[in-house]
């Protein structure tokens, strides 16, 4: 496993992101505040920001924007790099449009909208369209629907898109469904895992499940993989995963 020089814990230099993570609240378009939940953690934001500063992408894609926490971390790196665009894919189903507006408001408030594009669609529909546009991201962050079928499809298309040397990161890698996709990646593609300084977590409320996670090496919070070549298995190839 390759690694960065040292773990990074400092948050990206972004006042809007810092305020959201410190207050654990977001502001809606109507000015009201709401509690933040299910966000990318400060440690993950710091690791992602530092990784993108050291590996500047011309294009990054995130699958799952939610309140825009990871978006702000990525965009801050792109702005400091003075290059790159972030494409965020999130369908925001009926009843969740206020979250979309909060995310876009935060990005605008941080003066990063010029590097951002939101695709308001399901990832299984959006990714093929981006492929047809010739989009070739150097970094893809998968944090959308966590069901195995959705996470697998997200990886499948991301793998089609990124060039050799590009990186795919999985959030919530300790989930069984996401871990299974990672096992497929390891067995059926050529990637190397990158240590971005995040401490492995096998946390579980159940001691048996905690032990099982360790046996499976199923840890979170995020895992990063760099594509080493464009190898694809032949049609008769299969390895248990």
C-alpha positions as CSV (number, residue, x, y, z in Angstrom):
1,X,0.0,0.0,0.0
2,X,1.5,3.4,-1.0
3,X,1.1,6.3,1.4
4,X,1.4,10.0,1.8
5,X,4.2,11.3,3.9
6,X,2.2,11.7,7.1
7,X,-1.4,11.8,8.5
8,X,-3.1,15.2,8.0
9,X,-5.7,16.4,10.5
10,X,-6.0,20.2,9.7
11,X,-9.3,21.1,8.1
12,X,-9.2,22.6,4.6
13,X,-8.8,26.4,4.8
14,X,-12.4,27.2,4.1
15,X,-14.4,29.3,6.6
16,X,-17.8,28.0,5.3
17,X,-16.8,24.4,5.6
18,X,-15.2,25.1,9.0
19,X,-18.4,26.7,10.3
20,X,-20.6,23.9,9.1
21,X,-18.4,21.2,10.8
22,X,-17.9,23.2,14.0
23,X,-21.6,24.2,14.5
24,X,-22.9,20.9,13.0
25,X,-25.5,23.0,11.2
26,X,-26.3,24.2,7.7
27,X,-28.3,27.2,6.5
28,X,-31.2,26.7,4.1
29,X,-32.1,29.0,1.3
30,X,-34.8,30.7,3.4
31,X,-32.2,31.6,6.1
32,X,-33.3,28.9,8.7
33,X,-30.7,26.6,10.2
34,X,-30.9,22.8,10.4
35,X,-28.8,20.2,12.1
36,X,-26.1,18.5,10.0
37,X,-26.1,14.7,9.8
38,X,-24.5,11.9,7.8
39,X,-21.8,14.2,6.6
40,X,-18.2,13.4,5.5
41,X,-16.2,13.9,8.7
42,X,-13.6,16.6,9.4
43,X,-10.8,14.0,9.3
44,X,-12.0,12.7,5.9
45,X,-12.3,16.2,4.6
46,X,-8.7,17.0,5.7
47,X,-7.3,13.8,4.1
48,X,-9.2,14.4,0.9
49,X,-8.1,18.0,0.7
50,X,-4.5,17.2,1.2
51,X,-4.6,14.3,-1.3
52,X,-6.0,16.6,-4.0
53,X,-3.5,19.3,-3.2
54,X,-0.7,16.7,-3.7
55,X,-2.4,15.1,-6.7
56,X,-4.1,18.0,-8.5
57,X,-7.0,16.8,-10.8
58,X,-8.2,18.6,-13.9
59,X,-11.6,17.0,-13.2
60,X,-13.1,15.4,-10.1
61,X,-16.5,13.7,-9.7
62,X,-18.3,13.0,-6.5
63,X,-21.3,10.7,-6.4
64,X,-23.5,12.0,-3.6
65,X,-23.4,15.7,-2.7
66,X,-25.9,15.9,0.2
67,X,-25.2,19.1,2.2
68,X,-22.0,19.8,0.2
69,X,-19.4,19.0,2.9
70,X,-17.2,16.9,0.8
71,X,-17.9,19.2,-2.1
72,X,-16.4,22.1,-0.2
73,X,-13.3,20.1,0.7
74,X,-12.7,19.1,-2.9
75,X,-13.5,22.6,-4.3
76,X,-11.1,24.2,-1.8
77,X,-8.3,22.0,-3.1
78,X,-9.1,22.8,-6.7
79,X,-9.2,26.5,-6.0
80,X,-5.9,26.5,-4.3
81,X,-4.5,24.4,-7.1
82,X,-5.8,27.0,-9.5
83,X,-7.2,24.3,-11.8
84,X,-9.9,21.7,-12.0
85,X,-13.7,21.3,-12.0
86,X,-15.9,19.3,-9.6
87,X,-18.9,17.5,-11.0
88,X,-21.3,16.5,-8.2
89,X,-24.0,13.9,-9.0
90,X,-27.0,13.7,-6.7
91,X,-30.7,13.2,-7.7
92,X,-32.2,14.8,-4.5
93,X,-35.5,13.0,-4.6
94,X,-38.8,14.7,-3.8
95,X,-38.7,16.2,-0.3
96,X,-35.0,16.7,-0.3
97,X,-34.6,19.8,-2.5
98,X,-34.0,22.0,0.5
99,X,-30.8,20.0,1.1
100,X,-29.7,20.6,-2.5
101,X,-30.3,24.3,-2.1
102,X,-28.3,24.3,1.2
103,X,-25.4,22.7,-0.6
104,X,-25.4,25.1,-3.5
105,X,-25.8,28.0,-1.1
106,X,-22.7,27.0,0.9
107,X,-20.7,26.5,-2.3
108,X,-21.8,29.9,-3.6
109,X,-21.0,31.5,-0.2
110,X,-17.5,30.1,-0.3
111,X,-17.1,31.6,-3.7
112,X,-16.4,28.3,-5.4
113,X,-19.4,28.0,-7.7
114,X,-17.2,28.8,-10.7
115,X,-15.5,25.4,-10.3
116,X,-18.6,23.4,-9.7
117,X,-21.3,21.6,-11.7
118,X,-24.2,19.8,-10.2
119,X,-25.8,17.0,-12.2
120,X,-29.4,16.5,-10.9
121,X,-29.8,12.8,-11.8
122,X,-29.3,9.3,-10.6
123,X,-25.7,8.3,-11.0
124,X,-26.5,5.2,-13.1
125,X,-28.0,7.6,-15.6
126,X,-25.6,10.5,-15.2
127,X,-22.3,8.6,-15.5
128,X,-23.0,7.1,-18.9
129,X,-23.9,10.6,-20.1
130,X,-20.6,12.0,-18.8
131,X,-18.8,9.2,-20.6
132,X,-20.5,10.1,-23.8
133,X,-19.3,13.7,-23.2
134,X,-15.8,12.5,-23.1
135,X,-15.3,13.4,-19.4
136,X,-12.2,11.8,-17.9
137,X,-11.9,12.5,-14.2
138,X,-8.7,12.1,-12.3
139,X,-10.5,11.5,-9.0
140,X,-13.9,10.0,-8.2
141,X,-15.4,10.0,-4.7
142,X,-18.2,7.3,-4.3
143,X,-20.6,8.3,-1.6
144,X,-24.0,7.8,-3.1
145,X,-26.6,5.0,-2.6
146,X,-24.8,2.4,-0.5
147,X,-26.7,-0.7,-1.7
148,X,-24.3,-3.1,-3.4
149,X,-25.9,-2.8,-6.8
150,X,-25.7,1.0,-6.8
151,X,-22.2,1.1,-5.4
152,X,-21.0,-1.5,-7.9
153,X,-22.5,0.4,-10.8
154,X,-20.9,3.6,-9.6
155,X,-17.5,1.8,-9.5
156,X,-18.0,0.1,-12.8
157,X,-18.6,3.4,-14.6
158,X,-15.9,5.3,-12.6
159,X,-13.4,2.6,-13.7
160,X,-14.4,3.1,-17.3
161,X,-13.9,6.9,-17.0
162,X,-10.6,7.4,-15.1
163,X,-7.2,7.1,-16.7
164,X,-4.3,5.1,-15.5
165,X,-3.0,7.0,-12.4
166,X,-6.5,8.2,-11.5
167,X,-8.0,7.5,-8.1
168,X,-11.3,6.2,-6.8
169,X,-12.2,6.7,-3.2
170,X,-15.0,4.9,-1.3
171,X,-16.7,6.5,1.7
172,X,-18.2,4.3,4.3
173,X,-15.9,1.5,3.2
174,X,-16.8,-0.5,6.4
175,X,-20.3,-1.1,5.1
176,X,-20.8,-4.7,3.9
177,X,-22.1,-3.6,0.5
178,X,-19.2,-1.2,-0.1
179,X,-16.6,-3.6,1.2
180,X,-17.9,-6.2,-1.3
181,X,-17.4,-3.7,-4.2
182,X,-13.9,-3.1,-3.0
183,X,-13.2,-6.9,-2.9
184,X,-14.4,-7.0,-6.5
185,X,-12.0,-4.2,-7.4
186,X,-9.1,-6.0,-5.8
187,X,-9.9,-9.3,-7.6
188,X,-11.0,-8.0,-11.0
189,X,-9.1,-4.9,-11.7
190,X,-5.5,-3.5,-11.2
191,X,-5.4,-0.8,-8.5
192,X,-3.1,-0.1,-5.6
193,X,-4.5,1.1,-2.3
194,X,-3.3,4.5,-1.0
195,X,-2.9,5.3,2.6
196,X,-4.1,8.9,3.0
197,X,-3.5,9.1,6.7
198,X,-6.9,8.0,8.0
199,X,-6.8,5.7,10.9
200,X,-8.5,2.4,10.3
201,X,-11.8,2.0,12.2
202,X,-13.4,-1.3,13.0
203,X,-15.9,0.3,15.4
204,X,-19.1,-1.5,16.1
205,X,-21.7,-1.5,19.0
206,X,-21.6,-5.3,18.8
207,X,-18.4,-7.0,20.0
208,X,-19.0,-10.0,17.7
209,X,-19.5,-7.8,14.7
210,X,-16.3,-5.8,15.7
211,X,-14.3,-9.1,15.7
212,X,-15.9,-10.1,12.4
213,X,-14.9,-6.8,10.8
214,X,-11.3,-7.4,11.8
215,X,-11.3,-10.9,10.4
216,X,-12.7,-9.5,7.1
217,X,-10.4,-6.5,7.2
218,X,-13.6,-4.4,6.7
219,X,-12.7,-1.0,8.0
220,X,-13.7,2.6,7.5
221,X,-14.1,5.5,7.2
222,X,-12.8,5.8,3.6
223,X,-10.4,3.9,1.3
224,X,-8.5,5.2,-1.7
225,X,-7.4,3.2,-4.8
226,X,-5.1,4.3,-7.6
227,X,-5.5,2.7,-11.0
228,X,-2.2,1.1,-12.1
229,X,-3.2,0.0,-15.6
230,X,-6.2,-0.5,-17.9
231,X,-6.4,-4.3,-17.5
232,X,-9.8,-5.8,-18.0
233,X,-10.4,-9.5,-17.4
234,X,-11.3,-11.8,-20.3
235,X,-14.9,-12.9,-20.7
236,X,-14.2,-16.3,-19.0
237,X,-12.5,-14.8,-16.0
238,X,-13.9,-14.9,-12.5
239,X,-12.6,-14.8,-9.0
240,X,-14.6,-15.1,-5.8
241,X,-15.0,-11.8,-4.0
